[in-house]
Amino acid sequence: MLMRGKTVIVTGANSGIGKATSAAIVKLQGRVIMACRDLSKAEEAAREIRWETGADSSQLVLKQLNLASLTSVHTFCQDIIKEEPRLDVLINNAGVYQCPYTRTEDGFEMQFGVNHLGHFLLTHLLLDLLKQSAPSRVVVVSSKLYKHGHINFEDLNSEHGYDKAFAYSRSKLANLLFTCELARRLGDSGVTVNALTPGIVRTNLGRHIHVPVLAKPLFSLLSWGLFKSPEEGAQTSVYLACSPDVDGVQGQCFAECQPQVLLDMATDQDVASKLWDISEVMVGITT
């Protein structure tokens, strides 16, 4: 399972599951491109990973990527295509969780814009490089909360009302529908795509969740007991990125390194295909 000689992009690599995933791949001697919005936080995370793993500096590359900006996604991908001879794994990990209503630079509702559309464009632009590097993999981090989502094609931007929990669930359902449709399109190209649900992990994703001050000590105590550490949360991401067990496995969703049965709405081929077409229009892909 060693990753020597392999290059892996991890979005949102500066904290939580992304950071733990990056550290684990570096331990397996892979090279990680940490794609982060905030470069100073990424620097700090990279220092900690080097200290923890003893990795040399060539194993960690920092690159700025703001998934709430299609321009930033284009710039990032142009750089990668120019500088990287190969790309073995793309891990679409970054996520915004239940934030107040805001819009991306391009006017999309933030959670749908970052969690789905930003990664949709990113994957599209890196697909040729992944195909040239085959066998290669795309790994999509979703969430079991997809079950509470629904794709309303009339209001993908939450203009008729915004519920932050629903918007998160919808973006995570979109991740699974994207995985389903991308798998169908990739066929036997040598590139595989699989998704995962990491479970509840102690990360700063929950920074927009309001816990009353008096309950905070209790909440953190409970979260240490009930929630996974970022390292545990990253296990399935690392498994899908590295394990020979999933060679050639296509379009599945995993939890605890095991394939899961999804609700029908997450694998509905008509919805997946329609969402794909609309997403192309939204991010300006003309085919």
TILUMDREN-801984 format. One record per residue (C-alpha): residue number from 1; residue in three letters; y, x, z. Coordinates in nm, 4 decimals. Layout:
residues N
   n res       yy       xx       zz
 NUM ALA        Y        X        Z
...
END
This chain:
residues 287
   n res       yy       xx       zz
   1 MET   0.0000   0.0000   0.0000
   2 LEU   0.2291   0.3037  -0.0144
   3 MET   0.5464   0.2431  -0.2150
   4 ARG   0.6079   0.6044  -0.3145
   5 GLY   0.8029   0.6220  -0.6408
   6 LYS   0.8933   0.2528  -0.6278
   7 THR   1.2451   0.1119  -0.6250
   8 VAL   1.3154  -0.2135  -0.4411
   9 ILE   1.6393  -0.4136  -0.4270
  10 VAL   1.6927  -0.6140  -0.1059
  11 THR   1.9882  -0.8530  -0.0923
  12 GLY   2.1473  -0.9045   0.2488
  13 ALA   1.9846  -0.5821   0.3663
  14 ASN   2.2299  -0.5018   0.6456
  15 SER   2.0947  -0.7354   0.9152
  16 GLY   1.8084  -0.9536   1.0312
  17 ILE   1.5075  -0.9911   0.8028
  18 GLY   1.6734  -0.7961   0.5200
  19 LYS   1.7293  -0.4923   0.7376
  20 ALA   1.3763  -0.5100   0.8838
  21 THR   1.2318  -0.5479   0.5301
  22 SER   1.4285  -0.2431   0.4103
  23 ALA   1.3083  -0.0339   0.7067
  24 ALA   0.9445  -0.1339   0.6485
  25 ILE   0.9588  -0.0413   0.2777
  26 VAL   1.1227   0.2909   0.3577
  27 LYS   0.8400   0.3600   0.6069
  28 LEU   0.5984   0.3020   0.3185
  29 GLN   0.7954   0.5734   0.1314
  30 GLY   0.9654   0.3335  -0.1070
  31 ARG   1.3260   0.3616  -0.2159
  32 VAL   1.5503   0.0702  -0.1215
  33 ILE   1.8759  -0.0351  -0.2809
  34 MET   2.0551  -0.2244  -0.0036
  35 ALA   2.2660  -0.4883  -0.1792
  36 CYS   2.5260  -0.6059   0.0742
  37 ARG   2.8579  -0.7849   0.0779
  38 ASP   3.0017  -0.5671   0.3557
  39 LEU   2.9547  -0.1965   0.2835
  40 SER   3.0626  -0.0756   0.6288
  41 LYS   2.7940  -0.2944   0.7918
  42 ALA   2.5471  -0.1669   0.5330
  43 GLU   2.6397   0.1940   0.6206
  44 GLU   2.5715   0.1261   0.9858
  45 ALA   2.2380  -0.0433   0.9078
  46 ALA   2.1348   0.2457   0.6817
  47 ARG   2.2164   0.4958   0.9570
  48 GLU   1.9996   0.2991   1.2002
  49 ILE   1.7123   0.2756   0.9494
  50 ARG   1.7286   0.6508   0.8815
  51 TRP   1.7277   0.7222   1.2534
  52 GLU   1.4391   0.4832   1.3149
  53 THR   1.2219   0.5896   1.0197
  54 GLY   1.3199   0.9527   0.9642
  55 ALA   1.3833   0.8623   0.5990
  56 ASP   1.5797   1.1026   0.3830
  57 SER   1.9062   0.9844   0.2347
  58 SER   1.7637   0.9496  -0.1172
  59 GLN   1.5445   0.6608   0.0046
  60 LEU   1.8382   0.4342   0.0859
  61 VAL   2.1072   0.3485  -0.1659
  62 LEU   2.3994   0.1225  -0.0717
  63 LYS   2.5566  -0.1074  -0.3271
  64 GLN   2.8115  -0.3791  -0.2913
  65 LEU   2.7005  -0.7266  -0.3926
  66 ASN   2.8872  -1.0454  -0.3060
  67 LEU   2.6656  -1.3364  -0.4116
  68 ALA   2.9593  -1.5747  -0.3671
  69 SER   3.1182  -1.4119  -0.6728
  70 LEU   2.9598  -1.4257  -1.0180
  71 THR   3.1851  -1.1356  -1.1205
  72 SER   3.0406  -0.9260  -0.8369
  73 VAL   2.6847  -1.0172  -0.9458
  74 HIS   2.7615  -0.9074  -1.3036
  75 THR   2.9175  -0.5783  -1.1878
  76 PHE   2.6242  -0.5028  -0.9570
  77 CYS   2.3677  -0.5678  -1.2313
  78 GLN   2.5585  -0.3629  -1.4908
  79 ASP   2.5550  -0.0685  -1.2479
  80 ILE   2.1838  -0.1067  -1.1729
  81 ILE   2.0903  -0.1285  -1.5419
  82 LYS   2.3016   0.1789  -1.6166
  83 GLU   2.1775   0.3901  -1.3219
  84 GLU   1.8178   0.2831  -1.2590
  85 PRO   1.5376   0.3749  -1.4977
  86 ARG   1.3088   0.1197  -1.3282
  87 LEU   1.3012  -0.1671  -1.0810
  88 ASP   0.9703  -0.2522  -0.9160
  89 VAL   1.0669  -0.5298  -0.6764
  90 LEU   1.3657  -0.7615  -0.6342
  91 ILE   1.3801  -0.9344  -0.2938
  92 ASN   1.6199  -1.2299  -0.2931
  93 ASN   1.6730  -1.2334   0.0823
  94 ALA   2.0444  -1.2889   0.1523
  95 GLY   2.1388  -1.6293   0.2838
  96 VAL   2.4223  -1.8330   0.4293
  97 TYR   2.3068  -2.0730   0.7014
  98 GLN   2.4748  -2.4030   0.7877
  99 CYS   2.8300  -2.2782   0.7455
 100 PRO   3.1310  -2.5111   0.7550
 101 TYR   3.2306  -2.6468   0.4119
 102 THR   3.3646  -2.3641   0.1995
 103 ARG   3.3486  -2.2764  -0.1652
 104 THR   3.2543  -1.9599  -0.3479
 105 GLU   3.4998  -1.7702  -0.5663
 106 ASP   3.3745  -1.9789  -0.8593
 107 GLY   3.4139  -2.3115  -0.6783
 108 PHE   3.0538  -2.3815  -0.5759
 109 GLU   2.9585  -2.5156  -0.2320
 110 MET   2.8908  -2.1922  -0.0374
 111 GLN   2.5251  -2.2401   0.0621
 112 PHE   2.4141  -2.3622  -0.2814
 113 GLY   2.6346  -2.0965  -0.4452
 114 VAL   2.5011  -1.7983  -0.2487
 115 ASN   2.1458  -1.9001  -0.1622
 116 HIS   2.0607  -2.0408  -0.5051
 117 LEU   2.3136  -1.9766  -0.7835
 118 GLY   2.4072  -1.6159  -0.6954
 119 HIS   2.0406  -1.5166  -0.6797
 120 PHE   1.9657  -1.7200  -0.9938
 121 LEU   2.2155  -1.5127  -1.1940
 122 LEU   2.1101  -1.1875  -1.0253
 123 THR   1.7448  -1.2423  -1.1187
 124 HIS   1.8353  -1.3447  -1.4739
 125 LEU   2.0404  -1.0284  -1.5308
 126 LEU   1.7736  -0.7956  -1.3868
 127 LEU   1.4760  -0.9589  -1.5585
 128 ASP   1.4651  -0.7247  -1.8590
 129 LEU   1.4587  -0.4196  -1.6304
 130 LEU   1.1824  -0.5810  -1.4226
 131 LYS   0.9835  -0.6540  -1.7411
 132 GLN   1.0246  -0.2946  -1.8611
 133 SER   0.8966  -0.1771  -1.5200
 134 ALA   0.5941  -0.4120  -1.5127
 135 PRO   0.3850  -0.4686  -1.3115
 136 SER   0.6823  -0.5736  -1.1001
 137 ARG   0.7683  -0.8485  -0.8550
 138 VAL   1.0376  -1.0934  -0.7522
 139 VAL   1.0243  -1.2181  -0.3912
 140 VAL   1.2249  -1.5255  -0.2894
 141 VAL   1.3019  -1.5988   0.0762
 142 SER   1.3094  -1.9756   0.1347
 143 SER   1.2664  -2.1800   0.4547
 144 LYS   1.0442  -2.4580   0.5846
 145 LEU   1.3679  -2.6567   0.6211
 146 TYR   1.3398  -2.7206   0.2449
 147 LYS   1.1509  -3.0347   0.3538
 148 HIS   1.4788  -3.1985   0.4559
 149 GLY   1.6454  -3.1203   0.1238
 150 HIS   1.6907  -3.3210  -0.1920
 151 ILE   1.8400  -3.2262  -0.5276
 152 ASN   2.1046  -3.4808  -0.6188
 153 PHE   2.2080  -3.3759  -0.9680
 154 GLU   2.5165  -3.5993  -0.9446
 155 ASP   2.6599  -3.3974  -0.6533
 156 LEU   2.5352  -3.0381  -0.6419
 157 ASN   2.8738  -2.9328  -0.5013
 158 SER   2.8808  -3.1747  -0.2049
 159 GLU   3.2029  -3.3273  -0.3309
 160 HIS   3.1012  -3.6737  -0.2098
 161 GLY   3.0372  -3.5589   0.1454
 162 TYR   2.9091  -3.2451   0.3167
 163 ASP   2.6376  -3.2093   0.5750
 164 LYS   2.5836  -2.8406   0.6534
 165 ALA   2.2176  -2.8804   0.7572
 166 PHE   2.1356  -3.0851   0.4467
 167 ALA   2.3196  -2.8364   0.2231
 168 TYR   2.1125  -2.5503   0.3657
 169 SER   1.7870  -2.7420   0.3146
 170 ARG   1.8880  -2.8281  -0.0412
 171 SER   1.9588  -2.4612  -0.1201
 172 LYS   1.6162  -2.3629   0.0183
 173 LEU   1.4465  -2.6368  -0.1860
 174 ALA   1.6320  -2.4990  -0.4893
 175 ASN   1.4819  -2.1533  -0.4120
 176 LEU   1.1307  -2.3022  -0.4320
 177 LEU   1.2008  -2.4976  -0.7520
 178 PHE   1.3479  -2.1773  -0.9005
 179 THR   1.0288  -1.9882  -0.8049
 180 CYS   0.8177  -2.2589  -0.9665
 181 GLU   1.0118  -2.2596  -1.2962
 182 LEU   1.0532  -1.8804  -1.3132
 183 ALA   0.6757  -1.8404  -1.2625
 184 ARG   0.6136  -2.0783  -1.5545
 185 ARG   0.8545  -1.8829  -1.7762
 186 LEU   0.7194  -1.5386  -1.6796
 187 GLY   0.3612  -1.6305  -1.7681
 188 ASP   0.1728  -1.3047  -1.8191
 189 SER   0.4797  -1.0829  -1.8699
 190 GLY   0.3579  -0.8525  -1.5905
 191 VAL   0.6369  -0.9773  -1.3610
 192 THR   0.5325  -1.2094  -1.0788
 193 VAL   0.7486  -1.4280  -0.8558
 194 ASN   0.6458  -1.5693  -0.5193
 195 ALA   0.8381  -1.7289  -0.2336
 196 LEU   0.7967  -1.7222   0.1428
 197 THR   0.9131  -1.9052   0.4525
 198 PRO   0.9730  -1.6594   0.7376
 199 GLY   0.9739  -1.9060   1.0293
 200 ILE   1.2457  -1.9092   1.2944
 201 VAL   1.3735  -1.5567   1.3427
 202 ARG   1.6338  -1.4212   1.5824
 203 THR   1.9032  -1.3239   1.3335
 204 ASN   2.2770  -1.3753   1.3046
 205 LEU   2.2142  -1.6506   1.0470
 206 GLY   2.2738  -1.8947   1.3327
 207 ARG   2.6282  -1.7765   1.3950
 208 HIS   2.7657  -2.1139   1.2826
 209 ILE   2.5455  -2.3074   1.5270
 210 HIS   2.7355  -2.4220   1.8329
 211 VAL   2.5594  -2.3596   2.1638
 212 PRO   2.7563  -2.4645   2.4749
 213 VAL   2.8659  -2.1647   2.6825
 214 LEU   2.6589  -2.2661   2.9873
 215 ALA   2.3476  -2.3027   2.7716
 216 LYS   2.3911  -1.9630   2.6006
 217 PRO   2.1853  -1.7571   2.8512
 218 LEU   1.9102  -2.0191   2.8377
 219 PHE   1.9276  -2.0346   2.4573
 220 SER   1.8923  -1.6571   2.4240
 221 LEU   1.6068  -1.6535   2.6754
 222 LEU   1.4279  -1.9308   2.4859
 223 SER   1.4918  -1.7662   2.1519
 224 TRP   1.3299  -1.4424   2.2740
 225 GLY   1.0254  -1.6424   2.3791
 226 LEU   0.9953  -1.8785   2.0832
 227 PHE   1.1541  -1.7080   1.7857
 228 LYS   1.0162  -1.4135   1.5918
 229 SER   1.1758  -1.0713   1.5918
 230 PRO   1.3300  -0.9715   1.2568
 231 GLU   1.0356  -0.7299   1.2133
 232 GLU   0.7854  -1.0151   1.2500
 233 GLY   1.0003  -1.2324   1.0230
 234 ALA   0.9974  -0.9609   0.7556
 235 GLN   0.6184  -0.9205   0.7452
 236 THR   0.5582  -1.1697   0.4638
 237 SER   0.8475  -1.0291   0.2551
 238 VAL   0.6973  -0.6818   0.2870
 239 TYR   0.3480  -0.8167   0.2115
 240 LEU   0.4689  -0.9874  -0.1085
 241 ALA   0.6626  -0.6764  -0.2118
 242 CYS   0.3866  -0.4240  -0.1480
 243 SER   0.0376  -0.5636  -0.1007
 244 PRO  -0.2298  -0.5247  -0.3702
 245 ASP  -0.3701  -0.8592  -0.2415
 246 VAL  -0.1051  -1.0444  -0.4411
 247 ASP  -0.1311  -0.8485  -0.7674
 248 GLY  -0.0970  -1.1068  -1.0434
 249 VAL  -0.0419  -1.3978  -0.8007
 250 GLN   0.2231  -1.6207  -0.9543
 251 GLY   0.4482  -1.9020  -0.8300
 252 GLN   0.3042  -1.9417  -0.4805
 253 CYS   0.4777  -1.9809  -0.1455
 254 PHE   0.3520  -1.7805   0.1538
 255 ALA   0.3953  -1.7965   0.5311
 256 GLU   0.2359  -1.5493   0.7745
 257 CYS   0.1026  -1.3678   0.4622
 258 GLN  -0.1029  -1.6765   0.3641
 259 PRO  -0.0466  -1.9091   0.0655
 260 GLN   0.0940  -2.2487   0.1672
 261 VAL   0.0615  -2.5960   0.0246
 262 LEU   0.4117  -2.7235  -0.0494
 263 LEU   0.5383  -3.0804  -0.0611
 264 ASP   0.5322  -3.2193  -0.4163
 265 MET   0.9130  -3.2208  -0.4340
 266 ALA   0.9155  -2.8387  -0.4183
 267 THR   0.6840  -2.8038  -0.7186
 268 ASP   0.8057  -3.0951  -0.9332
 269 GLN   0.8090  -2.9424  -1.2815
 270 ASP   1.0639  -3.1884  -1.4249
 271 VAL   1.3118  -3.1339  -1.1411
 272 ALA   1.2558  -2.7555  -1.1519
 273 SER   1.3214  -2.7435  -1.5244
 274 LYS   1.6327  -2.9641  -1.5001
 275 LEU   1.7694  -2.7584  -1.2088
 276 TRP   1.7141  -2.4425  -1.4154
 277 ASP   1.9091  -2.5825  -1.7124
 278 ILE   2.1981  -2.6996  -1.4942
 279 SER   2.2037  -2.3687  -1.3037
 280 GLU   2.2333  -2.1811  -1.6337
 281 VAL   2.5370  -2.3909  -1.7235
 282 MET   2.6906  -2.3459  -1.3773
 283 VAL   2.6637  -1.9653  -1.3819
 284 GLY   2.7656  -1.9422  -1.7481
 285 ILE   2.4411  -1.8242  -1.9059
 286 THR   2.4397  -1.9167  -2.2725
 287 THR   2.0980  -1.8980  -2.4325
END
